[in-house]
Amino acid sequence: MNVPFVTTSVGVEGLPFTSGKECFITDDPEEFASDIEKLQDPALRQRFTKGANAFVKSHYSYDVLKRNRDDIYRDILK
């Protein structure tokens, strides 16, 4: 969606995002608000947007999911 984001640990549960790389992750209300303010920086917004897009493509693209499914099938057939 090309939108940088701030989330909680519950919001990314099961997803291996890295706080400060693709997004901000915090459970502290004051830090959450501070991280939202940090996103006023256009360079940071762009970095997070690019990082999150690359992360999603490398983990959840059709080709990656197909490869993972094929690996599971191969393991089952062994």
mmCIF file of the N, C-alpha and C atoms, coordinates in Angstrom:
data_MODEL
# 
_entry.id   MODEL 
# 
loop_
_atom_site.group_PDB 
_atom_site.id 
_atom_site.type_symbol 
_atom_site.label_atom_id 
_atom_site.label_alt_id 
_atom_site.label_comp_id 
_atom_site.label_asym_id 
_atom_site.label_entity_id 
_atom_site.label_seq_id 
_atom_site.pdbx_PDB_ins_code 
_atom_site.Cartn_x 
_atom_site.Cartn_y 
_atom_site.Cartn_z 
_atom_site.occupancy 
_atom_site.B_iso_or_equiv 
_atom_site.pdbx_formal_charge 
_atom_site.auth_seq_id 
_atom_site.auth_comp_id 
_atom_site.auth_asym_id 
_atom_site.auth_atom_id 
_atom_site.pdbx_PDB_model_num 
ATOM 1   N N  . MET A 1 1  ? 0.817  -1.195  0.000  1.00 0.00 ? 1  MET A N  1 
ATOM 2   C CA . MET A 1 1  ? 0.000  0.000   0.000  1.00 0.00 ? 1  MET A CA 1 
ATOM 3   C C  . MET A 1 1  ? 0.860  1.258   0.000  1.00 0.00 ? 1  MET A C  1 
ATOM 4   N N  . ASN A 1 2  ? 2.168  1.103   0.155  1.00 0.00 ? 2  ASN A N  1 
ATOM 5   C CA . ASN A 1 2  ? 3.092  2.247   0.153  1.00 0.00 ? 2  ASN A CA 1 
ATOM 6   C C  . ASN A 1 2  ? 2.805  3.248   1.259  1.00 0.00 ? 2  ASN A C  1 
ATOM 7   N N  . VAL A 1 3  ? 2.468  2.727   2.421  1.00 0.00 ? 3  VAL A N  1 
ATOM 8   C CA . VAL A 1 3  ? 2.198  3.576   3.585  1.00 0.00 ? 3  VAL A CA 1 
ATOM 9   C C  . VAL A 1 3  ? 3.111  3.120   4.719  1.00 0.00 ? 3  VAL A C  1 
ATOM 10  N N  . PRO A 1 4  ? 3.990  3.997   5.202  1.00 0.00 ? 4  PRO A N  1 
ATOM 11  C CA . PRO A 1 4  ? 4.831  3.620   6.342  1.00 0.00 ? 4  PRO A CA 1 
ATOM 12  C C  . PRO A 1 4  ? 3.947  3.440   7.567  1.00 0.00 ? 4  PRO A C  1 
ATOM 13  N N  . PHE A 1 5  ? 4.390  2.603   8.506  1.00 0.00 ? 5  PHE A N  1 
ATOM 14  C CA . PHE A 1 5  ? 3.520  2.340   9.642  1.00 0.00 ? 5  PHE A CA 1 
ATOM 15  C C  . PHE A 1 5  ? 4.259  2.174   10.957 1.00 0.00 ? 5  PHE A C  1 
ATOM 16  N N  . VAL A 1 6  ? 3.492  2.435   12.015 1.00 0.00 ? 6  VAL A N  1 
ATOM 17  C CA . VAL A 1 6  ? 3.900  2.193   13.396 1.00 0.00 ? 6  VAL A CA 1 
ATOM 18  C C  . VAL A 1 6  ? 2.912  1.174   13.925 1.00 0.00 ? 6  VAL A C  1 
ATOM 19  N N  . THR A 1 7  ? 3.400  0.163   14.601 1.00 0.00 ? 7  THR A N  1 
ATOM 20  C CA . THR A 1 7  ? 2.526  -0.896  15.093 1.00 0.00 ? 7  THR A CA 1 
ATOM 21  C C  . THR A 1 7  ? 3.005  -1.401  16.446 1.00 0.00 ? 7  THR A C  1 
ATOM 22  N N  . THR A 1 8  ? 2.244  -2.316  17.003 1.00 0.00 ? 8  THR A N  1 
ATOM 23  C CA . THR A 1 8  ? 2.613  -2.945  18.269 1.00 0.00 ? 8  THR A CA 1 
ATOM 24  C C  . THR A 1 8  ? 3.184  -4.336  17.994 1.00 0.00 ? 8  THR A C  1 
ATOM 25  N N  . SER A 1 9  ? 3.716  -4.963  19.018 1.00 0.00 ? 9  SER A N  1 
ATOM 26  C CA . SER A 1 9  ? 4.232  -6.323  18.855 1.00 0.00 ? 9  SER A CA 1 
ATOM 27  C C  . SER A 1 9  ? 3.102  -7.278  18.470 1.00 0.00 ? 9  SER A C  1 
ATOM 28  N N  . VAL A 1 10 ? 1.893  -7.023  18.948 1.00 0.00 ? 10 VAL A N  1 
ATOM 29  C CA . VAL A 1 10 ? 0.748  -7.854  18.568 1.00 0.00 ? 10 VAL A CA 1 
ATOM 30  C C  . VAL A 1 10 ? 0.412  -7.637  17.092 1.00 0.00 ? 10 VAL A C  1 
ATOM 31  N N  . GLY A 1 11 ? 0.556  -6.404  16.621 1.00 0.00 ? 11 GLY A N  1 
ATOM 32  C CA . GLY A 1 11 ? 0.248  -6.086  15.229 1.00 0.00 ? 11 GLY A CA 1 
ATOM 33  C C  . GLY A 1 11 ? 1.136  -6.792  14.222 1.00 0.00 ? 11 GLY A C  1 
ATOM 34  N N  . VAL A 1 12 ? 2.328  -7.158  14.620 1.00 0.00 ? 12 VAL A N  1 
ATOM 35  C CA . VAL A 1 12 ? 3.240  -7.871  13.712 1.00 0.00 ? 12 VAL A CA 1 
ATOM 36  C C  . VAL A 1 12 ? 3.546  -9.280  14.208 1.00 0.00 ? 12 VAL A C  1 
ATOM 37  N N  . GLU A 1 13 ? 2.720  -9.763  15.109 1.00 0.00 ? 13 GLU A N  1 
ATOM 38  C CA . GLU A 1 13 ? 2.934  -11.114 15.643 1.00 0.00 ? 13 GLU A CA 1 
ATOM 39  C C  . GLU A 1 13 ? 2.978  -12.126 14.503 1.00 0.00 ? 13 GLU A C  1 
ATOM 40  N N  . GLY A 1 14 ? 4.033  -12.903 14.472 1.00 0.00 ? 14 GLY A N  1 
ATOM 41  C CA . GLY A 1 14 ? 4.205  -13.909 13.434 1.00 0.00 ? 14 GLY A CA 1 
ATOM 42  C C  . GLY A 1 14 ? 4.841  -13.381 12.156 1.00 0.00 ? 14 GLY A C  1 
ATOM 43  N N  . LEU A 1 15 ? 5.082  -12.079 12.091 1.00 0.00 ? 15 LEU A N  1 
ATOM 44  C CA . LEU A 1 15 ? 5.714  -11.475 10.920 1.00 0.00 ? 15 LEU A CA 1 
ATOM 45  C C  . LEU A 1 15 ? 7.080  -10.946 11.333 1.00 0.00 ? 15 LEU A C  1 
ATOM 46  N N  . PRO A 1 16 ? 8.125  -11.354 10.658 1.00 0.00 ? 16 PRO A N  1 
ATOM 47  C CA . PRO A 1 16 ? 9.474  -10.973 11.102 1.00 0.00 ? 16 PRO A CA 1 
ATOM 48  C C  . PRO A 1 16 ? 9.924  -9.579  10.660 1.00 0.00 ? 16 PRO A C  1 
ATOM 49  N N  . PHE A 1 17 ? 9.083  -8.569  10.884 1.00 0.00 ? 17 PHE A N  1 
ATOM 50  C CA . PHE A 1 17 ? 9.492  -7.190  10.623 1.00 0.00 ? 17 PHE A CA 1 
ATOM 51  C C  . PHE A 1 17 ? 10.522 -6.765  11.662 1.00 0.00 ? 17 PHE A C  1 
ATOM 52  N N  . THR A 1 18 ? 11.380 -5.828  11.304 1.00 0.00 ? 18 THR A N  1 
ATOM 53  C CA . THR A 1 18 ? 12.385 -5.309  12.217 1.00 0.00 ? 18 THR A CA 1 
ATOM 54  C C  . THR A 1 18 ? 12.083 -3.843  12.488 1.00 0.00 ? 18 THR A C  1 
ATOM 55  N N  . SER A 1 19 ? 11.900 -3.505  13.759 1.00 0.00 ? 19 SER A N  1 
ATOM 56  C CA . SER A 1 19 ? 11.617 -2.120  14.124 1.00 0.00 ? 19 SER A CA 1 
ATOM 57  C C  . SER A 1 19 ? 12.791 -1.237  13.731 1.00 0.00 ? 19 SER A C  1 
ATOM 58  N N  . GLY A 1 20 ? 12.480 -0.133  13.068 1.00 0.00 ? 20 GLY A N  1 
ATOM 59  C CA . GLY A 1 20 ? 13.510 0.777   12.619 1.00 0.00 ? 20 GLY A CA 1 
ATOM 60  C C  . GLY A 1 20 ? 14.014 0.480   11.220 1.00 0.00 ? 20 GLY A C  1 
ATOM 61  N N  . LYS A 1 21 ? 13.610 -0.658  10.674 1.00 0.00 ? 21 LYS A N  1 
ATOM 62  C CA . LYS A 1 21 ? 14.039 -1.020  9.318  1.00 0.00 ? 21 LYS A CA 1 
ATOM 63  C C  . LYS A 1 21 ? 12.873 -0.885  8.337  1.00 0.00 ? 21 LYS A C  1 
ATOM 64  N N  . GLU A 1 22 ? 11.776 -1.594  8.602  1.00 0.00 ? 22 GLU A N  1 
ATOM 65  C CA . GLU A 1 22 ? 10.611 -1.525  7.715  1.00 0.00 ? 22 GLU A CA 1 
ATOM 66  C C  . GLU A 1 22 ? 9.457  -0.741  8.336  1.00 0.00 ? 22 GLU A C  1 
ATOM 67  N N  . CYS A 1 23 ? 9.534  -0.543  9.646  1.00 0.00 ? 23 CYS A N  1 
ATOM 68  C CA . CYS A 1 23 ? 8.454  0.115   10.387 1.00 0.00 ? 23 CYS A CA 1 
ATOM 69  C C  . CYS A 1 23 ? 8.971  0.418   11.791 1.00 0.00 ? 23 CYS A C  1 
ATOM 70  N N  . PHE A 1 24 ? 8.107  0.989   12.628 1.00 0.00 ? 24 PHE A N  1 
ATOM 71  C CA . PHE A 1 24 ? 8.399  1.102   14.052 1.00 0.00 ? 24 PHE A CA 1 
ATOM 72  C C  . PHE A 1 24 ? 7.485  0.132   14.781 1.00 0.00 ? 24 PHE A C  1 
ATOM 73  N N  . ILE A 1 25 ? 8.044  -0.595  15.745 1.00 0.00 ? 25 ILE A N  1 
ATOM 74  C CA . ILE A 1 25 ? 7.263  -1.523  16.564 1.00 0.00 ? 25 ILE A CA 1 
ATOM 75  C C  . ILE A 1 25 ? 7.474  -1.146  18.022 1.00 0.00 ? 25 ILE A C  1 
ATOM 76  N N  . THR A 1 26 ? 6.392  -0.833  18.706 1.00 0.00 ? 26 THR A N  1 
ATOM 77  C CA . THR A 1 26 ? 6.493  -0.488  20.118 1.00 0.00 ? 26 THR A CA 1 
ATOM 78  C C  . THR A 1 26 ? 5.172  -0.752  20.823 1.00 0.00 ? 26 THR A C  1 
ATOM 79  N N  . ASP A 1 27 ? 5.254  -1.083  22.085 1.00 0.00 ? 27 ASP A N  1 
ATOM 80  C CA . ASP A 1 27 ? 4.064  -1.287  22.911 1.00 0.00 ? 27 ASP A CA 1 
ATOM 81  C C  . ASP A 1 27 ? 3.888  -0.150  23.911 1.00 0.00 ? 27 ASP A C  1 
ATOM 82  N N  . ASP A 1 28 ? 4.779  0.821   23.889 1.00 0.00 ? 28 ASP A N  1 
ATOM 83  C CA . ASP A 1 28 ? 4.722  1.962   24.800 1.00 0.00 ? 28 ASP A CA 1 
ATOM 84  C C  . ASP A 1 28 ? 3.944  3.107   24.142 1.00 0.00 ? 28 ASP A C  1 
ATOM 85  N N  . PRO A 1 29 ? 2.872  3.590   24.764 1.00 0.00 ? 29 PRO A N  1 
ATOM 86  C CA . PRO A 1 29 ? 2.047  4.639   24.147 1.00 0.00 ? 29 PRO A CA 1 
ATOM 87  C C  . PRO A 1 29 ? 2.815  5.910   23.788 1.00 0.00 ? 29 PRO A C  1 
ATOM 88  N N  . GLU A 1 30 ? 3.709  6.362   24.674 1.00 0.00 ? 30 GLU A N  1 
ATOM 89  C CA . GLU A 1 30 ? 4.466  7.583   24.389 1.00 0.00 ? 30 GLU A CA 1 
ATOM 90  C C  . GLU A 1 30 ? 5.423  7.372   23.217 1.00 0.00 ? 30 GLU A C  1 
ATOM 91  N N  . GLU A 1 31 ? 6.062  6.219   23.194 1.00 0.00 ? 31 GLU A N  1 
ATOM 92  C CA . GLU A 1 31 ? 6.983  5.911   22.099 1.00 0.00 ? 31 GLU A CA 1 
ATOM 93  C C  . GLU A 1 31 ? 6.209  5.759   20.786 1.00 0.00 ? 31 GLU A C  1 
ATOM 94  N N  . PHE A 1 32 ? 5.023  5.180   20.858 1.00 0.00 ? 32 PHE A N  1 
ATOM 95  C CA . PHE A 1 32 ? 4.177  5.028   19.675 1.00 0.00 ? 32 PHE A CA 1 
ATOM 96  C C  . PHE A 1 32 ? 3.890  6.402   19.066 1.00 0.00 ? 32 PHE A C  1 
ATOM 97  N N  . ALA A 1 33 ? 3.472  7.342   19.918 1.00 0.00 ? 33 ALA A N  1 
ATOM 98  C CA . ALA A 1 33 ? 3.178  8.705   19.456 1.00 0.00 ? 33 ALA A CA 1 
ATOM 99  C C  . ALA A 1 33 ? 4.441  9.368   18.899 1.00 0.00 ? 33 ALA A C  1 
ATOM 100 N N  . SER A 1 34 ? 5.561  9.176   19.582 1.00 0.00 ? 34 SER A N  1 
ATOM 101 C CA . SER A 1 34 ? 6.825  9.755   19.123 1.00 0.00 ? 34 SER A CA 1 
ATOM 102 C C  . SER A 1 34 ? 7.223  9.182   17.765 1.00 0.00 ? 34 SER A C  1 
ATOM 103 N N  . ASP A 1 35 ? 7.023  7.883   17.587 1.00 0.00 ? 35 ASP A N  1 
ATOM 104 C CA . ASP A 1 35 ? 7.369  7.250   16.307 1.00 0.00 ? 35 ASP A CA 1 
ATOM 105 C C  . ASP A 1 35 ? 6.488  7.771   15.170 1.00 0.00 ? 35 ASP A C  1 
ATOM 106 N N  . ILE A 1 36 ? 5.219  8.030   15.461 1.00 0.00 ? 36 ILE A N  1 
ATOM 107 C CA . ILE A 1 36 ? 4.340  8.613   14.445 1.00 0.00 ? 36 ILE A CA 1 
ATOM 108 C C  . ILE A 1 36 ? 4.877  9.984   14.033 1.00 0.00 ? 36 ILE A C  1 
ATOM 109 N N  . GLU A 1 37 ? 5.301  10.784  15.009 1.00 0.00 ? 37 GLU A N  1 
ATOM 110 C CA . GLU A 1 37 ? 5.869  12.101  14.704 1.00 0.00 ? 37 GLU A CA 1 
ATOM 111 C C  . GLU A 1 37 ? 7.136  11.981  13.859 1.00 0.00 ? 37 GLU A C  1 
ATOM 112 N N  . LYS A 1 38 ? 7.935  10.957  14.114 1.00 0.00 ? 38 LYS A N  1 
ATOM 113 C CA . LYS A 1 38 ? 9.160  10.759  13.342 1.00 0.00 ? 38 LYS A CA 1 
ATOM 114 C C  . LYS A 1 38 ? 8.860  10.553  11.862 1.00 0.00 ? 38 LYS A C  1 
ATOM 115 N N  . LEU A 1 39 ? 7.676  10.027  11.569 1.00 0.00 ? 39 LEU A N  1 
ATOM 116 C CA . LEU A 1 39 ? 7.314  9.764   10.178 1.00 0.00 ? 39 LEU A CA 1 
ATOM 117 C C  . LEU A 1 39 ? 6.997  11.036  9.396  1.00 0.00 ? 39 LEU A C  1 
ATOM 118 N N  . GLN A 1 40 ? 7.129  12.193  10.044 1.00 0.00 ? 40 GLN A N  1 
ATOM 119 C CA . GLN A 1 40 ? 7.021  13.461  9.315  1.00 0.00 ? 40 GLN A CA 1 
ATOM 120 C C  . GLN A 1 40 ? 8.216  13.643  8.387  1.00 0.00 ? 40 GLN A C  1 
ATOM 121 N N  . ASP A 1 41 ? 9.306  12.930  8.660  1.00 0.00 ? 41 ASP A N  1 
ATOM 122 C CA . ASP A 1 41 ? 10.522 13.011  7.849  1.00 0.00 ? 41 ASP A CA 1 
ATOM 123 C C  . ASP A 1 41 ? 10.311 12.264  6.525  1.00 0.00 ? 41 ASP A C  1 
ATOM 124 N N  . PRO A 1 42 ? 10.314 12.976  5.396  1.00 0.00 ? 42 PRO A N  1 
ATOM 125 C CA . PRO A 1 42 ? 10.071 12.327  4.099  1.00 0.00 ? 42 PRO A CA 1 
ATOM 126 C C  . PRO A 1 42 ? 11.066 11.203  3.784  1.00 0.00 ? 42 PRO A C  1 
ATOM 127 N N  . ALA A 1 43 ? 12.322 11.384  4.158  1.00 0.00 ? 43 ALA A N  1 
ATOM 128 C CA . ALA A 1 43 ? 13.332 10.354  3.876  1.00 0.00 ? 43 ALA A CA 1 
ATOM 129 C C  . ALA A 1 43 ? 13.036 9.079   4.663  1.00 0.00 ? 43 ALA A C  1 
ATOM 130 N N  . LEU A 1 44 ? 12.625 9.227   5.905  1.00 0.00 ? 44 LEU A N  1 
ATOM 131 C CA . LEU A 1 44 ? 12.292 8.064   6.732  1.00 0.00 ? 44 LEU A CA 1 
ATOM 132 C C  . LEU A 1 44 ? 11.055 7.359   6.174  1.00 0.00 ? 44 LEU A C  1 
ATOM 133 N N  . ARG A 1 45 ? 10.055 8.142   5.788  1.00 0.00 ? 45 ARG A N  1 
ATOM 134 C CA . ARG A 1 45 ? 8.845  7.547   5.202  1.00 0.00 ? 45 ARG A CA 1 
ATOM 135 C C  . ARG A 1 45 ? 9.196  6.744   3.954  1.00 0.00 ? 45 ARG A C  1 
ATOM 136 N N  . GLN A 1 46 ? 10.037 7.311   3.116  1.00 0.00 ? 46 GLN A N  1 
ATOM 137 C CA . GLN A 1 46 ? 10.431 6.619   1.892  1.00 0.00 ? 46 GLN A CA 1 
ATOM 138 C C  . GLN A 1 46 ? 11.220 5.348   2.211  1.00 0.00 ? 46 GLN A C  1 
ATOM 139 N N  . ARG A 1 47 ? 12.133 5.440   3.176  1.00 0.00 ? 47 ARG A N  1 
ATOM 140 C CA . ARG A 1 47 ? 12.931 4.263   3.546  1.00 0.00 ? 47 ARG A CA 1 
ATOM 141 C C  . ARG A 1 47 ? 12.041 3.140   4.082  1.00 0.00 ? 47 ARG A C  1 
ATOM 142 N N  . PHE A 1 48 ? 11.081 3.498   4.957  1.00 0.00 ? 48 PHE A N  1 
ATOM 143 C CA . PHE A 1 48 ? 10.174 2.491   5.508  1.00 0.00 ? 48 PHE A CA 1 
ATOM 144 C C  . PHE A 1 48 ? 9.280  1.904   4.420  1.00 0.00 ? 48 PHE A C  1 
ATOM 145 N N  . THR A 1 49 ? 8.791  2.757   3.522  1.00 0.00 ? 49 THR A N  1 
ATOM 146 C CA . THR A 1 49 ? 7.933  2.276   2.443  1.00 0.00 ? 49 THR A CA 1 
ATOM 147 C C  . THR A 1 49 ? 8.685  1.287   1.563  1.00 0.00 ? 49 THR A C  1 
ATOM 148 N N  . LYS A 1 50 ? 9.901  1.640   1.158  1.00 0.00 ? 50 LYS A N  1 
ATOM 149 C CA . LYS A 1 50 ? 10.707 0.743   0.327  1.00 0.00 ? 50 LYS A CA 1 
ATOM 150 C C  . LYS A 1 50 ? 11.069 -0.529  1.084  1.00 0.00 ? 50 LYS A C  1 
ATOM 151 N N  . GLY A 1 51 ? 11.443 -0.375  2.354  1.00 0.00 ? 51 GLY A N  1 
ATOM 152 C CA . GLY A 1 51 ? 11.814 -1.542  3.154  1.00 0.00 ? 51 GLY A CA 1 
ATOM 153 C C  . GLY A 1 51 ? 10.651 -2.502  3.358  1.00 0.00 ? 51 GLY A C  1 
ATOM 154 N N  . ALA A 1 52 ? 9.476  -1.975  3.657  1.00 0.00 ? 52 ALA A N  1 
ATOM 155 C CA . ALA A 1 52 ? 8.308  -2.833  3.863  1.00 0.00 ? 52 ALA A CA 1 
ATOM 156 C C  . ALA A 1 52 ? 7.896  -3.514  2.566  1.00 0.00 ? 52 ALA A C  1 
ATOM 157 N N  . ASN A 1 53 ? 7.931  -2.778  1.459  1.00 0.00 ? 53 ASN A N  1 
ATOM 158 C CA . ASN A 1 53 ? 7.594  -3.386  0.170  1.00 0.00 ? 53 ASN A CA 1 
ATOM 159 C C  . ASN A 1 53 ? 8.562  -4.510  -0.184 1.00 0.00 ? 53 ASN A C  1 
ATOM 160 N N  . ALA A 1 54 ? 9.843  -4.272  0.003  1.00 0.00 ? 54 ALA A N  1 
ATOM 161 C CA . ALA A 1 54 ? 10.842 -5.303  -0.290 1.00 0.00 ? 54 ALA A CA 1 
ATOM 162 C C  . ALA A 1 54 ? 10.647 -6.507  0.625  1.00 0.00 ? 54 ALA A C  1 
ATOM 163 N N  . PHE A 1 55 ? 10.353 -6.253  1.891  1.00 0.00 ? 55 PHE A N  1 
ATOM 164 C CA . PHE A 1 55 ? 10.113 -7.336  2.849  1.00 0.00 ? 55 PHE A CA 1 
ATOM 165 C C  . PHE A 1 55 ? 8.939  -8.199  2.399  1.00 0.00 ? 55 PHE A C  1 
ATOM 166 N N  . VAL A 1 56 ? 7.822  -7.556  2.070  1.00 0.00 ? 56 VAL A N  1 
ATOM 167 C CA . VAL A 1 56 ? 6.626  -8.303  1.667  1.00 0.00 ? 56 VAL A CA 1 
ATOM 168 C C  . VAL A 1 56 ? 6.895  -9.095  0.396  1.00 0.00 ? 56 VAL A C  1 
ATOM 169 N N  . LYS A 1 57 ? 7.549  -8.483  -0.576 1.00 0.00 ? 57 LYS A N  1 
ATOM 170 C CA . LYS A 1 57 ? 7.847  -9.195  -1.821 1.00 0.00 ? 57 LYS A CA 1 
ATOM 171 C C  . LYS A 1 57 ? 8.770  -10.382 -1.582 1.00 0.00 ? 57 LYS A C  1 
ATOM 172 N N  . SER A 1 58 ? 9.751  -10.217 -0.703 1.00 0.00 ? 58 SER A N  1 
ATOM 173 C CA . SER A 1 58 ? 10.710 -11.303 -0.480 1.00 0.00 ? 58 SER A CA 1 
ATOM 174 C C  . SER A 1 58 ? 10.139 -12.433 0.382  1.00 0.00 ? 58 SER A C  1 
ATOM 175 N N  . HIS A 1 59 ? 9.086  -12.168 1.138  1.00 0.00 ? 59 HIS A N  1 
ATOM 176 C CA . HIS A 1 59 ? 8.505  -13.191 2.003  1.00 0.00 ? 59 HIS A CA 1 
ATOM 177 C C  . HIS A 1 59 ? 7.147  -13.716 1.537  1.00 0.00 ? 59 HIS A C  1 
ATOM 178 N N  . TYR A 1 60 ? 6.393  -12.894 0.805  1.00 0.00 ? 60 TYR A N  1 
ATOM 179 C CA . TYR A 1 60 ? 5.000  -13.245 0.541  1.00 0.00 ? 60 TYR A CA 1 
ATOM 180 C C  . TYR A 1 60 ? 4.566  -13.075 -0.908 1.00 0.00 ? 60 TYR A C  1 
ATOM 181 N N  . SER A 1 61 ? 5.492  -12.914 -1.824 1.00 0.00 ? 61 SER A N  1 
ATOM 182 C CA . SER A 1 61 ? 5.102  -12.817 -3.235 1.00 0.00 ? 61 SER A CA 1 
ATOM 183 C C  . SER A 1 61 ? 4.563  -14.172 -3.689 1.00 0.00 ? 61 SER A C  1 
ATOM 184 N N  . TYR A 1 62 ? 3.859  -14.152 -4.796 1.00 0.00 ? 62 TYR A N  1 
ATOM 185 C CA . TYR A 1 62 ? 3.304  -15.391 -5.345 1.00 0.00 ? 62 TYR A CA 1 
ATOM 186 C C  . TYR A 1 62 ? 4.401  -16.428 -5.559 1.00 0.00 ? 62 TYR A C  1 
ATOM 187 N N  . ASP A 1 63 ? 5.521  -16.015 -6.142 1.00 0.00 ? 63 ASP A N  1 
ATOM 188 C CA . ASP A 1 63 ? 6.610  -16.964 -6.419 1.00 0.00 ? 63 ASP A CA 1 
ATOM 189 C C  . ASP A 1 63 ? 7.179  -17.565 -5.140 1.00 0.00 ? 63 ASP A C  1 
ATOM 190 N N  . VAL A 1 64 ? 7.355  -16.737 -4.114 1.00 0.00 ? 64 VAL A N  1 
ATOM 191 C CA . VAL A 1 64 ? 7.889  -17.234 -2.838 1.00 0.00 ? 64 VAL A CA 1 
ATOM 192 C C  . VAL A 1 64 ? 6.908  -18.205 -2.196 1.00 0.00 ? 64 VAL A C  1 
ATOM 193 N N  . LEU A 1 65 ? 5.636  -17.851 -2.179 1.00 0.00 ? 65 LEU A N  1 
ATOM 194 C CA . LEU A 1 65 ? 4.630  -18.731 -1.584 1.00 0.00 ? 65 LEU A CA 1 
ATOM 195 C C  . LEU A 1 65 ? 4.517  -20.041 -2.357 1.00 0.00 ? 65 LEU A C  1 
ATOM 196 N N  . LYS A 1 66 ? 4.617  -19.971 -3.678 1.00 0.00 ? 66 LYS A N  1 
ATOM 197 C CA . LYS A 1 66 ? 4.583  -21.188 -4.498 1.00 0.00 ? 66 LYS A CA 1 
ATOM 198 C C  . LYS A 1 66 ? 5.781  -22.080 -4.181 1.00 0.00 ? 66 LYS A C  1 
ATOM 199 N N  . ARG A 1 67 ? 6.959  -21.467 -4.065 1.00 0.00 ? 67 ARG A N  1 
ATOM 200 C CA . ARG A 1 67 ? 8.168  -22.235 -3.720 1.00 0.00 ? 67 ARG A CA 1 
ATOM 201 C C  . ARG A 1 67 ? 8.012  -22.898 -2.355 1.00 0.00 ? 67 ARG A C  1 
ATOM 202 N N  . ASN A 1 68 ? 7.492  -22.154 -1.387 1.00 0.00 ? 68 ASN A N  1 
ATOM 203 C CA . ASN A 1 68 ? 7.288  -22.721 -0.053 1.00 0.00 ? 68 ASN A CA 1 
ATOM 204 C C  . ASN A 1 68 ? 6.318  -23.894 -0.093 1.00 0.00 ? 68 ASN A C  1 
ATOM 205 N N  . ARG A 1 69 ? 5.221  -23.735 -0.845 1.00 0.00 ? 69 ARG A N  1 
ATOM 206 C CA . ARG A 1 69 ? 4.244  -24.818 -0.974 1.00 0.00 ? 69 ARG A CA 1 
ATOM 207 C C  . ARG A 1 69 ? 4.887  -26.033 -1.631 1.00 0.00 ? 69 ARG A C  1 
ATOM 208 N N  . ASP A 1 70 ? 5.656  -25.808 -2.688 1.00 0.00 ? 70 ASP A N  1 
ATOM 209 C CA . ASP A 1 70 ? 6.328  -26.915 -3.373 1.00 0.00 ? 70 ASP A CA 1 
ATOM 210 C C  . ASP A 1 70 ? 7.311  -27.618 -2.443 1.00 0.00 ? 70 ASP A C  1 
ATOM 211 N N  . ASP A 1 71 ? 8.009  -26.871 -1.619 1.00 0.00 ? 71 ASP A N  1 
ATOM 212 C CA . ASP A 1 71 ? 8.932  -27.468 -0.641 1.00 0.00 ? 71 ASP A CA 1 
ATOM 213 C C  . ASP A 1 71 ? 8.179  -28.350 0.350  1.00 0.00 ? 71 ASP A C  1 
ATOM 214 N N  . ILE A 1 72 ? 7.032  -27.882 0.793  1.00 0.00 ? 72 ILE A N  1 
ATOM 215 C CA . ILE A 1 72 ? 6.214  -28.679 1.720  1.00 0.00 ? 72 ILE A CA 1 
ATOM 216 C C  . ILE A 1 72 ? 5.782  -29.979 1.057  1.00 0.00 ? 72 ILE A C  1 
ATOM 217 N N  . TYR A 1 73 ? 5.321  -29.894 -0.183 1.00 0.00 ? 73 TYR A N  1 
ATOM 218 C CA . TYR A 1 73 ? 4.901  -31.095 -0.901 1.00 0.00 ? 73 TYR A CA 1 
ATOM 219 C C  . TYR A 1 73 ? 6.058  -32.068 -1.072 1.00 0.00 ? 73 TYR A C  1 
ATOM 220 N N  . ARG A 1 74 ? 7.252  -31.532 -1.413 1.00 0.00 ? 74 ARG A N  1 
ATOM 221 C CA . ARG A 1 74 ? 8.414  -32.406 -1.562 1.00 0.00 ? 74 ARG A CA 1 
ATOM 222 C C  . ARG A 1 74 ? 8.750  -33.108 -0.247 1.00 0.00 ? 74 ARG A C  1 
ATOM 223 N N  . ASP A 1 75 ? 8.672  -32.366 0.862  1.00 0.00 ? 75 ASP A N  1 
ATOM 224 C CA . ASP A 1 75 ? 8.945  -32.967 2.170  1.00 0.00 ? 75 ASP A CA 1 
ATOM 225 C C  . ASP A 1 75 ? 7.941  -34.066 2.508  1.00 0.00 ? 75 ASP A C  1 
ATOM 226 N N  . ILE A 1 76 ? 6.696  -33.851 2.170  1.00 0.00 ? 76 ILE A N  1 
ATOM 227 C CA . ILE A 1 76 ? 5.660  -34.840 2.442  1.00 0.00 ? 76 ILE A CA 1 
ATOM 228 C C  . ILE A 1 76 ? 5.904  -36.119 1.636  1.00 0.00 ? 76 ILE A C  1 
ATOM 229 N N  . LEU A 1 77 ? 6.346  -35.956 0.397  1.00 0.00 ? 77 LEU A N  1 
ATOM 230 C CA . LEU A 1 77 ? 6.539  -37.104 -0.485 1.00 0.00 ? 77 LEU A CA 1 
ATOM 231 C C  . LEU A 1 77 ? 7.813  -37.887 -0.184 1.00 0.00 ? 77 LEU A C  1 
ATOM 232 N N  . LYS A 1 78 ? 8.683  -37.356 0.629  1.00 0.00 ? 78 LYS A N  1 
ATOM 233 C CA . LYS A 1 78 ? 9.938  -38.073 0.956  1.00 0.00 ? 78 LYS A CA 1 
ATOM 234 C C  . LYS A 1 78 ? 9.683  -39.236 1.858  1.00 0.00 ? 78 LYS A C  1 
# 
